[in-house]
Amino acid sequence: MNITDFEETKRLKARNMRYKKPIAKHMNLDHIKNTLYEIQEECENVRWYVDGDEDSLVNALDGNEDEASEFRMEFTNLCAECDKMLEDLNEHWLDEDFEAIFNNFFVAIKADDDYLGWDSFEQDYFGIEFKDIAEEEAGKKLLRMTKENIVLYAGLSFNIAMSFIGLQNRYDNLKAALDILRDENTGHIQTVKHIEELYEKIEHNPILGIRNDEEFDRYANYLPPEAWIA
């Protein structure tokens, strides 16, 4: 067997053995950590955007400064809570046993539709071809633990998962609300600009009267009442 064939054999064997160290793609400690960092970064970006253009947010909220301040604080609080969760989890990332238990747990209970497995040849996680076997393998590893530890780690794993899902959902909801406000504010600005452009086309002739106002009238008649609120 030449070197090329030997390497290919090792690669194939490693791929087929990925199920031995499975993780749920969307519920493993590395994914949670990276997502929390991303949420923190996005919250900081939102705070920077709002602080730099506070008038736009206030206008989008119909001039309600208190609501704008509360909205901004929601992102600030979320950022702080992500930081607190990352701090609390640091001790668990230093515990390789817990990381393995956590990652196996959510495969064993079939908590995800997509699994990854460790490829010892590529030194990274990739898709798994044998999902059922991966779930069975993860379950076997958990059953080697004492009943007390299974209960202990199951509770801890669920607490982490629920806290993470809660933070992620809050961010998704806040981001969706902000995107809507941005779109509404942008649309309002564009509407005002178009009204001004059409108005400038109108001729106010002292003898012939108002001319070229048909397009302005047609556009104005279709605008909702709130478009005229300054």
C-alpha positions as CSV (number, residue, x, y, z in Angstrom):
1,M,0.0,0.0,0.0
2,N,1.5,3.4,-1.0
3,I,1.3,6.5,1.0
4,T,-1.6,7.9,-0.9
5,D,-3.7,4.8,-0.4
6,F,-2.8,4.8,3.3
7,E,-3.8,8.4,3.8
8,E,-7.1,7.8,2.0
9,T,-7.8,4.8,4.2
10,K,-7.2,6.9,7.3
11,R,-9.5,9.6,5.9
12,L,-12.3,7.2,5.2
13,K,-12.0,5.5,8.5
14,A,-12.1,8.8,10.4
15,R,-15.2,9.9,8.4
16,N,-17.0,6.6,9.2
17,M,-16.1,7.0,12.9
18,R,-17.4,10.6,13.3
19,Y,-20.5,9.2,15.1
20,K,-18.3,8.3,18.0
21,K,-18.1,11.9,19.1
22,P,-21.3,13.5,18.0
23,I,-22.7,17.0,18.9
24,A,-26.0,18.6,18.1
25,K,-25.3,21.3,15.5
26,H,-27.4,24.0,17.1
27,M,-27.1,22.9,20.8
28,N,-23.5,22.4,21.8
29,L,-21.3,24.5,24.0
30,D,-19.1,26.0,21.3
31,H,-22.2,27.0,19.3
32,I,-23.7,28.6,22.3
33,K,-20.5,30.5,23.1
34,N,-20.1,31.8,19.6
35,T,-23.8,32.8,19.3
36,L,-23.6,34.7,22.6
37,Y,-20.6,36.6,21.4
38,E,-22.4,37.4,18.1
39,I,-25.4,38.7,20.0
40,Q,-23.2,40.8,22.2
41,E,-21.5,42.3,19.1
42,E,-24.8,43.0,17.4
43,C,-26.2,44.6,20.6
44,E,-23.2,46.9,20.7
45,N,-23.7,47.8,17.0
46,V,-27.3,48.7,17.7
47,R,-26.3,50.8,20.7
48,W,-23.8,52.6,18.5
49,Y,-26.4,53.1,15.7
50,V,-29.0,54.4,18.1
51,D,-26.7,56.7,20.0
52,G,-25.4,58.1,16.7
53,D,-28.9,58.7,15.3
54,E,-31.2,58.9,18.2
55,D,-33.6,61.3,16.4
56,S,-34.4,58.6,13.8
57,L,-35.4,56.1,16.5
58,V,-37.5,58.7,18.3
59,N,-39.2,59.7,15.1
60,A,-39.9,56.0,14.3
61,L,-41.6,55.7,17.7
62,D,-43.9,58.7,17.0
63,G,-41.7,61.1,19.0
64,N,-41.9,59.0,22.2
65,E,-38.5,59.6,23.8
66,D,-39.3,57.4,26.8
67,E,-40.1,54.5,24.6
68,A,-37.0,55.1,22.6
69,S,-34.9,55.1,25.8
70,E,-36.6,51.9,27.0
71,F,-35.9,50.2,23.6
72,R,-32.2,51.2,23.8
73,M,-32.0,49.8,27.3
74,E,-33.4,46.5,26.2
75,F,-30.4,46.0,24.0
76,T,-28.1,47.2,26.8
77,N,-29.6,44.7,29.3
78,L,-29.4,41.9,26.7
79,C,-25.8,42.5,26.1
80,A,-25.1,42.4,29.9
81,E,-27.0,39.2,30.3
82,C,-25.0,37.5,27.5
83,D,-21.8,38.6,29.2
84,K,-23.0,37.2,32.5
85,M,-23.9,33.9,30.9
86,L,-20.6,33.7,29.2
87,E,-18.9,34.3,32.5
88,D,-21.0,31.6,34.2
89,L,-20.2,29.1,31.5
90,N,-16.4,29.7,31.5
91,E,-15.9,27.2,34.3
92,H,-17.8,24.6,32.3
93,W,-15.7,25.1,29.2
94,L,-12.7,24.4,31.3
95,D,-14.3,21.1,32.3
96,E,-13.8,18.7,29.4
97,D,-16.0,16.1,31.0
98,F,-18.9,18.4,31.3
99,E,-18.6,19.6,27.8
100,A,-18.7,16.0,26.6
101,I,-21.7,15.2,28.7
102,F,-23.5,18.3,27.6
103,N,-22.9,17.7,23.9
104,N,-23.8,14.0,24.2
105,F,-26.9,14.8,26.1
106,F,-28.6,16.7,23.4
107,V,-27.7,14.1,20.8
108,A,-29.0,11.3,23.0
109,I,-32.4,13.0,23.5
110,K,-32.6,13.8,19.8
111,A,-32.8,17.6,20.4
112,D,-31.7,18.6,16.9
113,D,-32.3,17.6,13.4
114,D,-28.7,18.0,12.4
115,Y,-25.6,16.4,14.0
116,L,-21.9,16.9,13.6
117,G,-19.2,14.4,14.5
118,W,-15.5,14.8,15.2
119,D,-13.2,13.8,12.4
120,S,-9.9,12.8,13.8
121,F,-8.2,13.0,10.4
122,E,-9.4,16.5,9.5
123,Q,-9.3,17.6,13.2
124,D,-12.7,19.3,13.0
125,Y,-16.5,18.6,13.1
126,F,-18.4,17.6,10.0
127,G,-21.7,16.0,9.1
128,I,-22.6,12.6,10.3
129,E,-23.9,9.9,7.9
130,F,-25.2,7.5,10.7
131,K,-27.5,9.7,12.8
132,D,-29.3,6.8,14.5
133,I,-25.9,5.2,15.5
134,A,-24.7,8.6,16.8
135,E,-27.8,8.9,19.0
136,E,-27.3,5.4,20.3
137,E,-23.6,6.0,21.0
138,A,-24.3,9.2,22.9
139,G,-26.9,7.4,24.9
140,K,-24.5,4.7,25.9
141,K,-22.0,7.2,27.1
142,L,-24.6,8.9,29.3
143,L,-25.8,5.5,30.8
144,R,-22.3,4.8,32.0
145,M,-22.8,7.6,34.5
146,T,-24.4,7.2,37.9
147,K,-28.1,8.0,38.2
148,E,-27.2,10.9,40.5
149,N,-24.9,12.4,37.9
150,I,-27.4,11.8,35.1
151,V,-30.0,13.8,37.0
152,L,-27.5,16.5,38.0
153,Y,-26.1,17.0,34.5
154,A,-29.4,16.8,32.8
155,G,-30.8,19.6,35.0
156,L,-27.7,21.7,34.4
157,S,-27.8,21.1,30.7
158,F,-31.5,22.0,30.4
159,N,-30.9,25.2,32.4
160,I,-28.1,26.2,30.1
161,A,-30.2,25.4,27.0
162,M,-33.3,27.3,28.2
163,S,-31.2,30.3,29.2
164,F,-29.5,30.4,25.8
165,I,-32.8,29.9,23.9
166,G,-34.4,32.7,26.0
167,L,-31.5,35.2,25.2
168,Q,-31.5,34.2,21.5
169,N,-35.3,34.7,21.2
170,R,-35.1,38.1,23.0
171,Y,-32.4,39.2,20.5
172,D,-34.4,37.9,17.5
173,N,-37.5,39.8,18.7
174,L,-35.7,43.0,19.4
175,K,-33.8,42.9,16.2
176,A,-37.0,42.2,14.2
177,A,-38.7,45.2,15.9
178,L,-35.7,47.4,15.2
179,D,-35.6,46.4,11.5
180,I,-39.3,47.2,11.2
181,L,-38.7,50.6,12.8
182,R,-35.8,51.3,10.5
183,D,-37.9,50.3,7.5
184,E,-40.8,52.5,8.6
185,N,-38.5,55.5,9.3
186,T,-36.7,55.1,5.9
187,G,-40.0,54.8,4.1
188,H,-41.3,57.9,5.8
189,I,-38.2,59.9,4.9
190,Q,-38.5,58.7,1.3
191,T,-42.2,59.7,1.2
192,V,-41.5,63.2,2.5
193,K,-38.7,63.6,0.0
194,H,-41.0,62.5,-2.9
195,I,-43.7,64.9,-1.7
196,E,-41.2,67.8,-1.7
197,E,-40.0,66.9,-5.2
198,L,-43.5,66.8,-6.6
199,Y,-44.4,70.1,-4.8
200,E,-41.4,71.8,-6.4
201,K,-42.8,70.9,-9.8
202,I,-46.0,72.8,-9.2
203,E,-46.1,76.2,-10.9
204,H,-47.7,79.1,-9.0
205,N,-48.5,81.6,-11.7
206,P,-50.2,84.8,-10.6
207,I,-52.1,85.0,-13.9
208,L,-52.7,81.4,-14.9
209,G,-53.0,80.0,-11.4
210,I,-51.6,76.7,-10.1
211,R,-50.3,74.4,-12.9
212,N,-48.6,71.0,-13.0
213,D,-50.2,69.9,-9.8
214,E,-51.9,66.8,-11.1
215,E,-49.1,64.4,-10.2
216,F,-48.9,65.9,-6.7
217,D,-52.6,65.6,-6.1
218,R,-52.7,62.0,-7.4
219,Y,-49.9,61.0,-5.1
220,A,-51.2,62.9,-2.1
221,N,-54.7,61.4,-2.4
222,Y,-53.3,57.9,-2.0
223,L,-51.1,58.7,1.1
224,P,-52.4,57.5,4.5
225,P,-53.1,60.2,7.0
226,E,-50.1,59.4,9.2
227,A,-47.8,60.3,6.3
228,W,-48.7,63.9,6.8
229,I,-47.7,63.9,10.5
230,A,-44.5,65.8,11.0
